[in-house]
Structure formats: C-alpha cells, structure tokens
C-alpha cells in the first residue's frame, strides 16, 4: 500500500521564492524522485484559497508517494538525503508532515 506524505510549509524569513524554487527544481525534486521507495514526488506553490481572497496558510505543498516506508526510512538516512533534508530545513518554516492512507 502506498503511503502519501503531505508536507505543508512556508519559507523562513530571508529565503526568497526564487532561491527556494531554483533549489527545489535542481536538487530536491530530482533527488527525492530518484529514491526507489518513492513512486512520485511533486512540489506545488499555493496560489489562493477557493472562494476566498485570503492568503493560503501555507506557501508550498509537497506530495510524496512512498511505496515502502521501511525502505524510505533507510533511504532518507543516507548522507545525500541528510544533506538535502538539511538544506530544506534551512529554508522551510512552519513545516508539517502528514502521513496519509487512501480510503477505498
């Protein structure tokens, strides 16, 4: 069974959208998509709230479809992934990871 991880976050003060998005495209997305335990990894920029003019509570959403959580745990503990995770955490603020299982 695939586990979908949903990450919600904003950027830390001083981190620009351009810097984060360039890093995500060049490093984060290809590295995570290269993991054997990941079926798909995508990053989305929030653009609005349906039916509201309010700003979204989170600037970015990541979706990680993991086919094997045990393998994923091993892969994210590698030196390469620890470096990527450290770079991500240096930019991300208000970070929440939600583990989900699909109903039906």
Backbone bond lengths (Angstrom), bond angles and torsions (degrees), N, CA, C in turn:
res aa  C-N    CA-C-N  psi(-1)  N-CA   C-N-CA  omega(-1)  CA-C   N-CA-C  phi
1 X - - - 1.449 - - 1.529 109.19 -
2 X 1.302 115.35 133.93 1.462 121.55 178.05 1.521 110.18 -77.69
3 X 1.312 115.69 134.65 1.459 121.78 171.94 1.517 107.31 -103.65
4 X 1.297 115.79 127.69 1.470 120.05 176.48 1.517 108.08 -99.07
5 X 1.319 115.61 125.41 1.459 121.65 175.09 1.521 107.02 -102.40
6 X 1.321 115.43 127.30 1.455 121.63 177.55 1.526 107.19 -111.41
7 X 1.318 116.73 120.44 1.462 121.41 177.97 1.521 108.54 -109.78
8 X 1.318 116.11 129.73 1.457 122.95 178.30 1.524 107.64 -116.95
9 X 1.332 117.01 134.55 1.462 117.80 -179.23 1.517 111.76 -163.15
10 X 1.315 113.89 162.63 1.452 124.44 171.12 1.526 106.86 -113.53
11 X 1.313 116.15 176.40 1.458 120.26 176.33 1.526 109.63 -98.15
12 X 1.323 115.09 145.13 1.459 120.49 177.51 1.529 109.43 -66.54
13 X 1.324 116.36 152.34 1.465 119.47 175.62 1.532 110.10 -54.15
14 X 1.314 116.11 136.33 1.454 121.03 179.93 1.515 114.50 92.41
15 X 1.344 117.94 -13.79 1.462 121.79 177.61 1.522 107.65 -94.07
16 X 1.330 116.64 121.31 1.461 119.84 -178.88 1.523 111.05 -85.44
17 X 1.324 114.91 155.13 1.463 119.76 175.42 1.527 110.10 -58.83
18 X 1.313 116.78 -42.63 1.467 120.76 -178.49 1.528 111.17 -60.59
19 X 1.335 117.20 -44.52 1.467 120.51 179.86 1.525 111.15 -64.52
20 X 1.344 117.13 -47.02 1.462 120.01 -179.63 1.526 110.67 -62.55
21 X 1.329 117.15 -47.84 1.459 120.45 -175.69 1.521 112.05 -65.66
22 X 1.325 117.73 -36.78 1.469 120.53 175.72 1.523 110.31 -64.06
23 X 1.328 117.08 -43.21 1.468 120.90 178.08 1.529 110.63 -64.62
24 X 1.327 117.09 -43.93 1.468 120.72 -179.05 1.526 110.58 -59.67
25 X 1.329 116.99 -44.46 1.466 121.10 -177.69 1.528 111.87 -70.02
26 X 1.337 117.01 -38.17 1.465 120.96 -175.37 1.527 113.18 -84.89
27 X 1.332 117.36 -30.68 1.466 120.30 -171.54 1.527 113.35 -121.24
28 X 1.313 116.89 -60.30 1.459 121.40 -171.11 1.528 113.03 -62.69
29 X 1.316 116.97 -54.84 1.464 120.64 -175.22 1.534 111.74 -62.03
30 X 1.335 119.98 -50.79 1.471 117.79 -179.68 1.530 113.53 -66.51
31 X 1.335 117.81 -34.17 1.462 120.06 -179.20 1.522 111.00 -67.74
32 X 1.320 117.21 -49.38 1.468 120.37 -178.47 1.526 110.52 -67.33
33 X 1.325 117.95 -39.43 1.465 119.83 177.41 1.526 112.18 -66.15
34 X 1.333 117.90 -17.36 1.455 122.20 177.44 1.526 114.03 -82.08
35 X 1.327 117.59 -8.09 1.465 120.42 179.73 1.527 109.87 -74.57
36 X 1.320 116.60 137.31 1.472 121.27 179.77 1.523 112.02 -63.85
37 X 1.324 116.92 -29.60 1.464 121.23 -177.13 1.522 113.03 -80.93
38 X 1.322 117.52 -6.37 1.462 121.54 -176.34 1.527 109.75 -107.90
39 X 1.333 115.83 121.48 1.465 121.06 175.50 1.521 110.70 -79.05
40 X 1.333 115.97 -38.51 1.461 119.97 178.67 1.518 110.18 -160.00
41 X 1.318 115.05 141.06 1.459 122.60 175.53 1.521 107.57 -133.05
42 X 1.326 115.96 128.13 1.463 120.58 179.74 1.519 109.23 -139.94
43 X 1.324 115.02 148.15 1.461 122.48 177.68 1.521 107.67 -117.80
44 X 1.333 115.71 134.16 1.454 122.04 -179.25 1.524 109.89 -123.13
45 X 1.329 116.18 140.60 1.461 122.22 174.65 1.519 107.68 -95.83
46 X 1.310 117.33 128.77 1.464 121.49 178.14 1.523 109.24 -70.42
47 X 1.341 116.01 135.76 1.459 119.68 -178.39 1.522 112.78 -121.06
48 X 1.318 118.15 -7.94 1.459 119.89 179.43 1.518 111.54 167.91
49 X 1.332 114.41 176.61 1.460 122.47 175.14 1.524 107.74 -114.49
50 X 1.300 116.60 130.75 1.460 121.24 -179.48 1.519 110.07 -60.03
51 X 1.314 116.27 125.20 1.456 121.55 177.05 1.515 115.28 75.65
52 X 1.330 117.31 16.57 1.459 120.27 -177.16 1.524 110.16 -147.20
53 X 1.313 116.31 150.54 1.459 121.21 173.65 1.531 111.65 -94.24
54 X 1.351 117.05 -1.78 1.459 121.00 179.12 1.528 110.31 -66.31
55 X 1.308 115.76 153.13 1.458 121.04 175.80 1.531 109.23 -73.69
56 X 1.331 117.95 143.76 1.468 120.19 175.88 1.528 110.18 -61.13
57 X 1.337 117.71 148.14 1.464 119.96 -179.69 1.526 113.12 -70.64
58 X 1.328 117.16 -19.94 1.464 121.70 178.35 1.520 108.78 -128.92
59 X 1.325 116.83 138.73 1.466 122.14 -178.45 1.527 112.22 -79.46
60 X 1.353 116.84 -28.58 1.467 120.73 -175.68 1.519 110.68 -138.05
61 X 1.345 113.40 151.98 1.460 122.23 176.76 1.520 107.25 -132.63
62 X 1.329 116.27 129.97 1.458 121.13 173.06 1.517 108.34 -111.70
63 X 1.323 116.03 139.91 1.460 122.03 175.49 1.523 106.99 -121.38
64 X 1.333 115.99 121.98 1.466 121.24 178.87 1.523 107.54 -121.30
65 X 1.336 117.31 116.27 1.457 122.21 176.35 1.527 108.22 -95.00
66 X 1.340 115.39 110.09 1.462 122.38 -174.54 1.528 108.96 -104.66
67 X 1.340 116.22 124.63 1.459 120.42 -178.82 1.528 113.23 -88.38
68 X 1.341 116.90 -15.29 1.468 120.75 -179.78 1.534 108.36 -154.73
69 X 1.327 116.04 104.02 1.462 120.17 -175.72 1.524 112.76 -64.94
70 X 1.332 117.70 -33.08 1.469 119.89 179.19 1.529 110.34 -66.12
71 X 1.318 116.62 -46.07 1.464 120.93 177.27 1.525 110.16 -64.16
72 X 1.324 116.89 -41.29 1.461 121.89 178.05 1.530 110.43 -56.80
73 X 1.326 116.66 -44.87 1.462 120.86 178.97 1.521 111.84 -58.23
74 X 1.328 116.78 -40.38 1.458 120.50 177.62 1.514 112.06 -68.94
75 X 1.323 115.95 -41.16 1.459 119.81 -177.71 1.526 112.23 -68.61
76 X 1.324 117.91 -37.72 1.464 118.67 -178.99 1.524 112.44 -74.88
77 X 1.318 117.09 -10.84 1.469 119.52 178.71 1.534 111.99 -92.12
78 X 1.334 117.82 0.04 1.458 120.00 178.22 1.531 110.16 -69.66
79 X 1.322 115.93 161.52 1.467 120.97 -179.34 1.533 111.40 -59.95
80 X 1.332 116.48 -42.06 1.469 120.31 179.90 1.514 111.09 -61.41
81 X 1.329 117.21 -47.92 1.457 120.29 -177.89 1.518 111.62 -70.64
82 X 1.314 118.41 -31.82 1.460 120.50 176.34 1.524 110.53 -65.58
83 X 1.335 116.62 -36.67 1.466 121.03 176.34 1.528 110.05 -64.81
84 X 1.342 117.05 -46.47 1.463 121.62 179.43 1.531 110.01 -62.65
85 X 1.336 116.78 -44.02 1.466 120.98 179.84 1.527 110.90 -62.54
86 X 1.320 117.38 -39.79 1.459 121.21 178.09 1.520 112.18 -64.12
87 X 1.331 115.92 -41.37 1.468 119.94 177.55 1.529 110.06 -64.79
88 X 1.325 116.54 -41.61 1.465 121.41 178.99 1.526 110.34 -62.22
89 X 1.323 116.79 -48.33 1.465 120.62 -177.76 1.523 112.13 -65.36
90 X 1.325 117.57 -24.98 1.464 120.75 176.35 1.532 111.21 -71.37
91 X 1.339 116.91 -19.57 1.468 121.12 -178.64 1.522 113.13 -105.83
92 X 1.336 117.37 -28.43 1.470 121.46 -171.81 1.519 111.54 -90.33
93 X 1.332 115.08 139.86 1.461 123.14 178.49 1.527 107.80 -128.52
94 X 1.318 117.13 156.42 1.470 122.21 179.02 1.519 111.13 55.98
95 X 1.330 117.53 36.30 1.458 123.73 -172.72 1.527 112.02 -75.03
96 X 1.335 114.68 128.55 1.465 122.10 176.82 1.524 107.76 -130.54
97 X 1.342 117.60 128.64 1.462 122.46 173.71 1.524 107.82 -108.54
98 X 1.332 116.82 124.45 1.472 121.83 -179.91 1.527 107.75 -114.70
99 X 1.335 116.98 123.26 1.462 121.78 175.40 1.519 108.06 -89.18
100 X 1.331 117.26 133.72 1.464 120.08 -178.13 1.515 110.95 -132.45
101 X 1.321 116.44 154.68 1.456 125.02 169.17 1.516 107.24 -125.23
102 X 1.322 116.52 138.55 1.459 121.53 -178.31 1.525 109.81 -75.23
103 X 1.326 115.71 135.10 1.461 120.88 175.17 1.525 108.38 -83.42
104 X 1.325 115.16 138.05 1.469 119.47 175.07 1.472 116.51 76.36
